[in-house]
C-alpha cells in the first residue's frame, strides 16, 4: 500500500487501488450546514477547497443525505437531488486542483434524524425512540430497506459520476446502519435481525455490495464503523473486530474508518476538551490487528504527536482530523514544514462547530471565525496607524494580531502578570485546561508580528492622554457580579448574606488559589461554565458540593454538544444538584433556598463556603472616563466590555476589528 518511505510518517503517501493519497491526514466527515437547498454552493466549495489548499491528503465529506427520507434540512446536502450534479462536479474540481482526494460519506440518520422536513415518520430497524430525538420511529418494512439500499447505491453512483474519488458507507455512531448492527436497537426477528453480529450484518453487507456494483471497481469504497458503542447492551470492541473481518472478506471494501459512540452518550464521537486525546486509538489498533485493510482513526487528534503515535504504533494507517482542520485548514502544510507552533490549536470546546450546527446555523469555529466564511472579502489596505489596546484577553490579543497583520503598529497593555484574561483562570480547572491553549498561540503570533505586550501595565485615562496612539481599543473585559441577583426572582436585587466573609465569586476564588472547604454551595446563574467548573473542581478533590441552579438543568451553557460529558464529570465528583432552585438567604453556616416555580423551601446546613457564579458586568470605567474627558481619538470597544458574552464572541470582535469604520461601540 505504501508508495515510498519518507522521514515523516504523516507525509508518506498511501496507495489504495489506483488512488494515491498524498499523505496520511484526512479531513473526516462532519455536517457544515453550508448547502443551499440541498445543493453544493459557492460557500461550501470554498470551505472544502481551503482544506485542500492547506495540504490535507483526503477529504471525506459529511452530511450528504443518501435519500430524501433522511434529508433533514435544506442546509444539508441531498446527494440524489436532481440538480446536484453541477455543484458536486464543481466541488470535485476545486478539491482536485490541490492534489487532494474527495470521498463522500453516504448519510442516513435512521432514528437519530428529524422528521421536520419530510413530515414522514423516522425509519429504524425497530420502533425504539432515540434518547436525544425522542421520537418513536417506524420499524422499517422490507420494501423500505430495499429502497434505502437502492438509494445509497444511486447516491454513490452520482457522486462518482461527478468525479469524486469514492464513497464511504456510514455504519457508526448510532446512525441508521449502526442501529441495525446494535442488539440494543435492533430487535427484529427477520433476516435483518438476530442474536449474532453476523446476522445483524446482513444489511451492511447488502449495502456494500450494492454500492460497489453501482460505482464499479475503480472508485474507493470505505466503511465507517464503531470501535465500541460506549453504551451497555451495544457493540463492544470484539464485536467491532468481527464486523471488520466480515467487511474485509467481501473484497469490496478499500478502507475502514473507526469511530465510536451513539446517541446514548451524545455526541461521544466528538469528544470535548475534558476527554482524553486520541479517544478511539485503542479500539482502532485492535481492529487493525484483524484486517488487511487500511484503517483510518479519528476524534481528539489535533497534534503531530498524537497523529504520529497512531501511525508509528501501528494503530492506524490514516489519521482523521475534523475540528483541528476547522480551527486551522493549513495545519498539514504547517506540519510538513515543521512549523508546528504556527498551527492555530483546536481547543475542543464544541461551541462554534458543533454548537452552531445544533442551533441550525452554519458551521464556524470559536477560535477561527473565518471557518465557513472563506468567501468573505479581505478588508482593503488601511492607512497604518498607531494603536493602543487595553486588555490582553482573547478579544484584545485577537485584535492585536489582526491589526498587526494589516500593517498597524500595536501595543497591548495588560494589568495582570499574564495575558489571557478569564481564560487564564478557567484553564486552571483540569477538564477545562485546553480552553487556555489559544492564549499562548495568540500571544506568540502577536509578538511575531511585532506587537509590544506590556504586562502589569494598568493604564488609566490620564496615562492614555499622553500616549501617542492614533486609535484606542478597549478590551478591558468584565468583572463577576457579586450581588447574587437572578432574573428568576427579579424582585430581589441583592441576595441577603452575600457580604459575609465566607461568600465570594468563583472568579476570585480561582484567582486567589483555593483553600478547600469541607462543604460548599455554588450558586449557578451563569452563561459561561464557571459554576459547573467550580463544582466539578471542588467535588473531584473531596469537597461536598451542592450546586444550586435557577435553570431546569445545571450547566445549560453546555448545550447538547457538551451536556452529557459535563454531567458525567459532575456525577463522578459526587456533586449534589438542586435544579429550578435559588437561594433566598445566606447565613453564617447555612443557605436557605426555594423553588423557582413553587413554594418549596429548604435549608442547606453546615456550609463553609459559598461561591457565586451569577454572570458578569462589563468593565467600562476607562471608557466612561474617556468619554467624560472629551477624548477626540477613536475609541473602540471589544469583547466583554461591550457585553459579557462567550469566548467565540470575544474572538469574533477581535477578528472583525476595523479602524476605518470606527469599529465597535
C-alpha positions in Angstrom: 0.0 0.0 0.0 2.9 2.4 0.7 4.3 4.2 -2.3 7.6 5.4 -0.8 9.1 5.9 2.6 9.8 9.3 3.9 11.3 10.6 7.1 8.0 11.9 8.2 5.3 9.2 8.7 2.5 11.8 8.4 3.6 12.6 4.9 4.2 9.2 3.5 1.8 8.6 0.5 -0.6 5.7 0.6 -1.8 3.8 -2.4 -5.3 2.2 -2.4 -6.3 0.6 -5.7 -5.3 3.1 -8.3 -5.6 6.1 -5.9 -2.7 7.6 -4.2 -3.4 9.6 -1.0 -0.5 12.1 -0.9 -0.2 12.0 2.9 -1.9 10.3 5.9 -4.0 13.3 7.1 -7.7 13.1 6.3 -10.5 15.6 6.8 -13.1 13.4 8.3 -16.9 13.8 7.8 -18.9 16.5 9.5 -22.0 18.5 8.9 -21.4 22.0 7.7 -24.9 23.4 7.1 -23.4 25.2 4.1 -25.6 23.6 1.5 -28.2 25.7 -0.4 -31.5 24.0 -0.8 -29.6 20.7 -0.5 -27.1 21.6 -3.2 -23.4 22.4 -3.2 -23.0 26.2 -3.4 -20.0 28.5 -3.6 -19.6 28.8 0.2 -19.3 25.0 0.6 -16.9 24.8 -2.3 -14.7 27.5 -0.7 -14.9 25.7 2.6 -13.6 22.4 1.3 -11.1 24.0 -1.1 -9.5 25.8 1.7 -8.8 22.5 3.4 -7.4 21.0 0.1 -5.2 24.1 -0.4 -4.0 23.6 3.2 -2.5 20.2 2.1 -4.8 17.5 3.6 -4.4 14.2 1.8 -8.1 13.2 1.5 -11.4 14.9 2.3 -14.4 12.8 3.3 -17.5 15.0 3.2 -20.2 14.5 5.8 -24.0 15.1 5.9 -24.7 14.1 2.3 -28.1 12.5 2.7 -28.4 9.4 0.6 -32.2 9.7 0.1 -34.9 12.2 0.7 -36.3 10.1 3.6 -33.3 11.0 5.7 -32.8 14.6 4.4 -33.2 16.8 7.5 -32.7 20.4 6.3 -32.1 22.5 3.1 -28.8 23.4 4.7 -27.7 19.7 4.4 -26.8 18.1 1.1 -29.0 15.7 -0.7 -26.8 13.5 -2.9 -29.7 12.4 -5.1 -31.2 15.8 -5.7 -32.0 16.0 -9.4 -29.9 19.3 -9.7 -27.0 18.1 -7.6 -24.5 17.1 -10.3 -23.3 20.6 -11.3 -22.3 21.6 -7.7 -20.9 18.1 -6.9 -18.7 18.3 -10.0 -17.5 21.8 -9.2 -16.6 20.7 -5.7 -14.5 17.7 -7.0 -12.7 20.0 -9.4 -11.9 22.5 -6.7 -10.5 19.9 -4.4 -8.6 18.1 -7.1 -6.8 21.3 -8.1 -4.7 20.8 -5.0 -4.0 17.1 -5.3 -6.4 16.1 -2.6 -8.8 13.1 -2.9 -12.5 13.6 -2.4 -14.8 10.9 -0.9 -18.4 11.3 0.1 -19.9 9.7 3.2 -23.4 8.5 2.5 -25.6 9.7 5.4 -28.7 8.1 6.8 -29.7 9.1 10.3 -32.4 6.5 11.0 -34.0 7.2 14.4 -31.3 9.9 15.0 -32.7 12.2 12.4 -35.6 14.7 12.2 -39.0 14.4 10.5 -39.4 18.2 10.4 -38.6 18.5 6.7 -40.2 15.2 5.4 -43.2 15.2 7.7 -42.8 11.4 7.5 -42.0 9.0 10.4 -38.4 8.4 11.1 -37.3 4.9 9.9 -35.3 2.5 12.0 -34.8 -1.3 12.3 -37.1 -1.3 15.4 -39.6 1.1 16.9 -37.3 2.3 19.7 -37.1 6.0 20.3 -33.7 7.7 20.2 -32.7 9.1 23.6 -32.0 12.6 22.2 -34.6 12.9 19.4 -37.2 11.1 21.5 -39.4 10.4 18.5 -40.7 6.8 18.1 -39.6 5.7 14.6 -41.4 3.4 12.3 -40.0 -0.1 12.1 -38.7 -0.4 8.5 -40.6 -2.8 6.2 -38.5 -4.9 3.8 -39.6 -2.7 0.9 -38.2 0.4 2.8 -35.0 -1.4 3.4 -34.7 -2.2 -0.3 -35.4 1.5 -1.1 -32.7 2.6 1.4 -30.1 0.2 -0.2 -31.1 1.3 -3.7 -30.9 5.0 -2.8 -27.4 4.6 -1.3 -26.3 2.9 -4.4 -27.7 5.6 -6.6 -26.2 8.3 -4.4 -22.8 6.7 -4.6 -23.1 6.4 -8.4 -24.0 10.1 -8.8 -21.0 11.2 -6.7 -18.5 9.1 -8.6 -20.0 10.2 -11.9 -19.4 13.8 -10.8 -15.7 13.0 -10.5 -15.5 12.1 -6.8 -12.8 9.5 -5.9 -15.1 7.3 -3.9 -17.7 7.0 -1.2 -18.0 5.9 2.4 -20.8 3.7 3.8 -21.8 5.0 7.3 -22.3 2.2 9.8 -21.3 4.0 13.0 -22.2 6.5 15.8 -25.7 5.2 16.3 -27.0 6.2 12.8 -29.1 4.1 10.6 -26.8 1.1 9.7 -25.3 1.2 13.2 -28.9 0.8 14.6 -29.1 -2.5 12.6 -25.8 -3.6 14.0 -26.5 -3.0 17.7 -28.5 -5.6 19.7 -29.7 -2.6 21.7 -31.6 -1.0 18.8 -32.3 -4.0 16.6 -35.0 -6.3 17.9 -36.0 -7.7 14.5 -36.8 -11.3 14.0 -36.4 -11.4 10.3 -33.2 -11.8 8.2 -32.2 -8.2 9.2 -32.1 -9.0 12.9 -30.8 -11.8 15.1 -28.8 -12.6 18.2 -25.4 -12.6 16.5 -23.3 -9.9 14.8 -23.2 -11.9 11.6 -27.0 -11.9 11.4 -27.3 -8.2 12.1 -24.6 -7.5 9.5 -26.9 -8.6 6.7 -28.0 -5.1 5.6 -24.5 -3.7 5.8 -23.2 -6.4 3.5 -26.1 -5.9 1.2 -25.3 -2.1 1.2 -21.6 -2.6 0.5 -22.4 -5.0 -2.4 -25.0 -2.7 -3.9 -22.7 0.4 -3.6 -19.7 -1.4 -5.1 -21.8 -2.7 -8.1 -23.1 0.8 -8.7 -19.7 2.6 -8.7 -17.6 -0.2 -10.3 -14.1 -1.3 -9.4 -12.3 2.0 -9.8 -13.6 4.3 -7.0 -12.7 3.9 -3.4 -15.3 2.4 -1.0 -14.8 2.9 2.7 -16.9 1.9 5.6 -17.1 3.8 8.9 -17.7 1.5 11.9 -17.7 1.8 15.6 -14.8 0.5 17.6 -17.2 0.5 20.6 -20.8 1.7 21.1 -19.8 3.1 24.5 -23.2 2.0 25.9 -24.4 -1.0 27.8 -26.0 -3.5 25.5 -24.3 -2.1 22.4 -21.4 -3.4 20.3 -18.0 -3.8 22.1 -14.6 -4.0 20.6 -14.7 -7.8 19.9 -17.9 -7.3 18.0 -16.3 -4.5 16.0 -13.4 -6.8 15.2 -15.9 -9.3 13.8 -17.5 -6.6 11.7 -14.1 -5.6 10.4 -13.3 -9.2 9.4 -16.6 -9.6 7.6 -16.1 -6.4 5.7 -12.6 -7.4 4.7 -13.8 -10.7 3.4 -16.2 -9.1 1.0 -13.2 -7.9 -1.2 -15.3 -4.9 -2.0 -14.1 -2.5 0.8 -11.0 -0.4 0.5 -10.6 1.0 4.0 -12.2 1.1 7.4 -12.8 4.3 9.3 -13.0 3.8 13.1 -15.2 5.9 15.3 -17.4 5.2 18.4 -20.4 6.1 20.5 -24.1 6.6 19.8 -26.8 9.0 20.9 -26.9 7.4 24.4 -23.7 9.2 25.0 -24.3 12.0 22.5 -22.1 13.2 21.0 -19.4 10.8 22.2 -17.8 10.7 18.8 -17.0 14.4 19.0 -15.3 14.4 22.4 -15.0 17.7 24.2 -11.9 19.0 25.9 -12.5 17.0 29.1 -11.9 13.7 27.2 -8.6 12.1 26.6 -6.8 12.8 23.3 -6.8 10.0 20.7 -10.0 8.7 22.2 -10.5 5.8 19.8 -6.9 4.9 19.2 -7.0 1.7 21.4 -10.0 0.3 19.5 -8.6 1.2 16.1 -5.4 -0.7 17.0 -7.3 -3.8 17.9 -9.4 -3.6 14.7 -6.3 -3.1 12.6 -4.8 -6.3 14.0 -7.5 -8.4 12.3 -7.8 -6.7 8.9 -5.6 -6.2 5.9 -7.5 -3.0 5.0 -6.0 0.4 5.8 -7.6 1.8 9.0 -8.5 5.4 9.5 -8.9 6.7 13.0 -10.4 9.9 14.2 -11.5 12.0 17.2 -9.4 14.2 19.5 -6.4 14.1 17.2 -5.1 17.6 16.8 -1.4 17.5 17.1 1.6 15.9 15.4 2.4 13.9 18.5 -0.9 12.1 18.7 -1.1 11.7 14.9 2.4 10.2 14.6 1.6 7.9 17.6 -1.4 6.5 15.8 0.8 5.6 12.8 4.1 4.6 14.4 2.4 2.3 17.0 0.6 0.5 14.2 -2.9 1.5 15.4 -3.9 3.2 12.1 -2.8 3.9 8.6 -4.6 7.2 8.2 -5.3 9.9 10.7 -8.6 11.7 10.7 -9.0 15.3 11.8 -12.2 17.3 11.8 -12.1 20.1 14.3 -8.4 20.6 14.1 -8.8 21.4 10.4 -11.7 23.7 11.1 -9.5 25.6 13.5 -6.6 25.7 11.0 -7.1 24.4 7.4 -3.4 25.0 6.8 -2.4 22.5 9.6 -1.0 19.9 7.1 1.2 22.4 5.4 2.5 23.8 8.7 3.3 20.3 10.0 5.0 19.4 6.7 7.3 22.4 7.1 7.9 21.7 10.8 6.2 24.9 11.8 4.1 23.3 14.4 3.9 26.4 16.6 2.1 28.2 13.8 -0.8 25.8 14.0 -3.9 27.5 15.4 -4.9 25.0 18.1 -8.3 23.4 18.4 -9.5 23.6 22.0 -12.3 21.0 21.5 -14.9 23.4 23.0 -17.6 22.3 20.5 -19.1 25.8 20.5 -18.7 27.3 17.1 -18.6 24.0 15.2 -21.0 21.6 16.9 -22.9 24.2 18.8 -23.8 26.2 15.7 -24.9 23.1 13.9 -27.2 22.1 16.7 -28.6 25.6 16.6 -29.4 25.2 12.9 -26.7 27.7 11.8 -23.8 27.2 9.6 -20.6 25.8 11.0 -17.9 28.1 12.2 -15.1 28.0 14.8 -14.7 29.7 18.2 -11.0 30.4 17.6 -11.2 30.7 13.8 -14.1 32.9 12.8 -13.0 32.6 9.1 -14.2 29.0 9.1 -17.3 28.8 6.9 -16.7 32.3 5.7 -13.9 31.7 3.2 -15.7 33.8 0.6 -15.7 36.9 2.8 -13.6 39.5 1.1 -10.5 40.6 2.9 -10.5 44.2 4.2 -8.9 46.7 1.8 -5.5 48.0 2.9 -5.7 50.5 5.7 -3.5 53.6 6.4 -1.0 52.4 9.0 -1.8 53.8 12.5 -0.5 53.5 16.0 -3.0 51.5 18.1 -3.0 51.0 21.8 -5.1 48.1 23.1 -6.1 47.9 26.8 -6.6 44.3 27.8 -4.7 41.2 26.9 -7.6 38.8 27.0 -8.8 36.9 23.9 -10.5 39.9 22.3 -7.5 42.2 22.8 -5.0 39.6 21.7 -7.0 38.7 18.6 -7.4 42.3 17.7 -3.7 42.9 18.1 -3.0 40.1 15.7 -5.5 41.2 13.1 -4.4 44.8 13.2 -0.7 44.0 13.1 -1.4 41.7 10.1 -2.8 44.8 8.4 0.3 46.8 9.0 -0.7 48.8 12.1 1.7 49.4 15.0 0.2 47.9 18.0 0.9 48.0 21.8 -1.1 45.9 24.3 -1.3 46.8 27.9 -2.4 44.1 30.3 -2.7 44.9 34.0 -2.2 41.3 35.2 1.0 39.3 35.3 0.0 37.2 32.4 -2.2 37.6 29.3 -5.4 35.6 28.8 -8.0 37.3 30.9 -10.6 35.0 32.2 -9.3 32.1 30.1 -6.2 32.0 32.3 -8.5 31.3 35.3 -10.9 28.9 33.5 -8.0 26.8 32.3 -6.9 26.1 35.9 -9.8 23.6 36.2 -8.5 20.3 34.8 -11.3 19.5 32.5 -11.2 23.0 31.0 -7.4 23.2 30.7 -7.4 23.2 26.9 -9.6 26.3 26.7 -6.4 28.3 27.5 -4.4 26.9 24.6 -5.5 29.7 22.3 -3.8 32.3 24.6 -0.1 31.4 24.0 -0.9 30.9 20.3 -2.3 34.5 20.1 0.5 35.9 22.2 3.2 34.3 20.2 1.5 35.3 16.9 1.2 38.9 18.1 4.9 39.0 19.2 6.0 37.5 15.9 4.1 40.3 14.1 5.9 43.0 16.2 3.1 43.7 18.7 4.5 45.0 22.0 2.9 43.5 25.0 3.2 45.3 28.3 2.4 43.2 31.4 1.4 44.6 34.8 0.6 47.8 33.0 -2.6 49.4 34.5 -3.4 52.2 32.0 -5.7 55.0 33.1 -7.5 57.7 31.1 -4.9 60.1 32.3 -2.0 58.0 31.1 -3.8 57.5 27.8 -3.9 61.2 27.3 -0.1 61.2 27.0 0.0 58.1 24.8 0.9 58.8 21.1 -1.6 56.3 19.8 -3.9 57.3 16.9 -6.6 54.9 18.0 -7.6 53.4 21.4 -9.0 49.9 21.6 -10.6 48.9 24.8 -10.7 45.1 25.6 -11.0 45.6 29.3 -13.3 42.6 29.8 -15.8 42.2 32.6 -15.9 41.5 36.3 -18.1 39.0 38.2 -21.4 40.1 39.6 -21.3 40.0 43.4 -24.9 40.8 44.4 -26.4 37.3 43.9 -29.2 38.7 41.7 -31.0 36.3 39.4 -33.7 37.2 36.9 -35.6 34.1 38.1 -36.5 36.2 41.2 -36.3 39.7 39.8 -37.9 41.3 42.8 -34.7 40.7 44.9 -32.0 43.0 43.7 -29.4 41.8 46.3 -29.3 38.4 47.9 -29.3 38.7 51.7 -25.9 37.5 53.1 -23.7 38.0 50.0 -21.5 40.3 52.0 -20.5 37.6 54.6 -16.8 36.8 54.7 -17.3 33.2 53.5 -19.1 34.3 50.3 -17.1 35.1 47.2 -17.2 34.7 43.4 -15.8 31.7 41.5 -13.5 34.1 39.6 -12.0 35.5 42.8 -11.5 32.1 44.4 -9.6 30.7 41.4 -7.5 33.8 41.1 -6.5 33.7 44.8 -6.0 30.0 44.9 -8.4 27.6 46.7 -8.3 26.7 50.3 -10.6 23.6 50.1 -13.6 23.8 52.3 -15.4 20.8 53.8 -18.8 21.6 52.4 -19.6 24.3 49.8 -22.5 25.7 47.9 -22.2 27.0 44.4 -24.9 29.3 43.1 -25.3 28.9 39.3 -26.9 31.6 37.2 -24.1 31.5 34.8 -23.7 31.6 31.0 -20.0 30.8 31.0 -19.5 27.5 32.8 -17.9 28.9 35.9 -20.4 27.4 38.3 -20.1 23.8 37.0 -16.4 24.0 36.6 -16.0 25.1 40.2 -18.4 22.4 41.4 -16.5 19.7 39.5 -13.2 21.1 40.6 -14.1 21.1 44.3 -16.0 17.8 44.2 -13.2 15.9 42.5 -11.0 16.9 45.5 -13.3 15.5 48.1 -15.4 18.6 48.9 -19.1 18.0 49.5 -20.6 20.4 46.9 -24.2 21.4 46.5 -24.8 23.1 43.1 -27.9 25.3 43.2 -29.1 26.4 39.8 -32.1 28.5 38.8 -32.3 26.6 35.5 -34.0 23.3 34.8 -30.6 21.7 34.4 -27.2 22.5 35.6 -24.7 23.8 33.0 -27.2 25.0 30.5 -24.3 26.8 28.9 -23.0 23.4 27.7 -26.0 22.8 25.3 -26.4 19.5 23.6 -22.8 19.5 22.5 -21.2 19.2 25.9 -24.0 18.4 28.4 -23.5 14.6 28.5 -19.8 14.6 29.4 -20.3 17.6 31.8 -22.9 15.7 33.8 -20.8 12.5 33.8 -18.0 14.5 35.4 -20.3 16.1 37.9 -21.6 12.7 38.9 -18.1 11.3 39.3 -17.3 14.3 41.5 -20.4 13.4 43.6 -21.9 16.9 43.2 -25.4 17.3 44.5 -27.5 19.3 42.1 -30.6 21.3 43.0 -32.4 22.5 39.8 -35.0 25.2 39.4 -33.9 26.5 42.8 -32.4 29.7 44.1 -31.0 31.0 47.4 -33.2 33.3 49.5 -30.6 34.0 52.2 -27.0 33.1 53.0 -26.4 32.6 56.7 -23.2 32.1 58.7 -23.3 28.3 58.3 -26.3 27.7 56.0 -28.0 28.7 52.8 -31.8 28.9 52.6 -33.2 28.0 49.2 -36.6 28.0 47.5 -38.1 26.6 44.3 -38.2 29.0 41.4 -41.5 27.6 40.3 -43.3 27.0 43.5 -43.3 27.5 47.3 -41.0 24.7 48.3 -38.3 25.9 50.7 -35.4 24.1 52.4 -32.1 24.8 54.2 -28.6 23.5 53.3 -26.7 23.1 56.6 -23.1 23.1 57.6 -21.9 25.3 54.8 -18.3 26.5 55.0 -18.1 28.4 51.7 -20.5 29.9 49.2 -19.3 30.6 45.6 -21.3 32.9 43.3 -21.4 32.4 39.6 -24.1 34.8 38.6 -22.8 36.4 35.4 -20.5 39.3 34.8 -20.7 43.1 34.5 -18.9 45.0 31.6 -15.8 46.7 32.8 -16.3 50.2 31.3 -14.7 52.6 33.8 -11.9 53.7 31.5 -14.4 54.1 28.6 -16.6 56.3 30.7 -13.6 58.4 31.8 -12.5 58.9 28.2 -16.0 60.0 27.1 -16.2 62.4 30.0 -12.8 63.9 29.2 -13.8 64.5 25.6 -11.3 62.2 24.1 -11.1 63.1 20.4 -9.4 59.9 19.1 -11.5 56.9 18.0 -12.3 54.7 21.0 -13.3 51.1 20.1 -14.7 48.5 22.5 -14.3 44.8 22.0 -15.3 41.6 23.8 -16.8 41.6 27.3 -16.5 45.3 27.9 -19.2 45.7 25.1 -21.3 43.0 26.8 -20.2 39.9 28.8 -20.6 37.0 26.4 -18.8 33.8 25.3 -15.3 33.2 24.0 -16.4 33.0 20.4 -18.0 36.4 20.7 -14.7 37.9 22.1 -12.6 36.3 19.3 -15.1 37.4 16.7 -14.9 41.0 17.9 -11.1 41.0 17.7 -11.2 39.2 14.3 -13.5 41.8 12.9 -12.0 44.9 14.4 -12.0 47.8 12.0 -10.3 51.2 12.4 -11.6 52.6 9.2 -15.3 52.2 10.1 -14.9 53.3 13.7 -15.1 49.8 15.0 -17.4 48.6 17.7 -19.1 50.9 20.1 
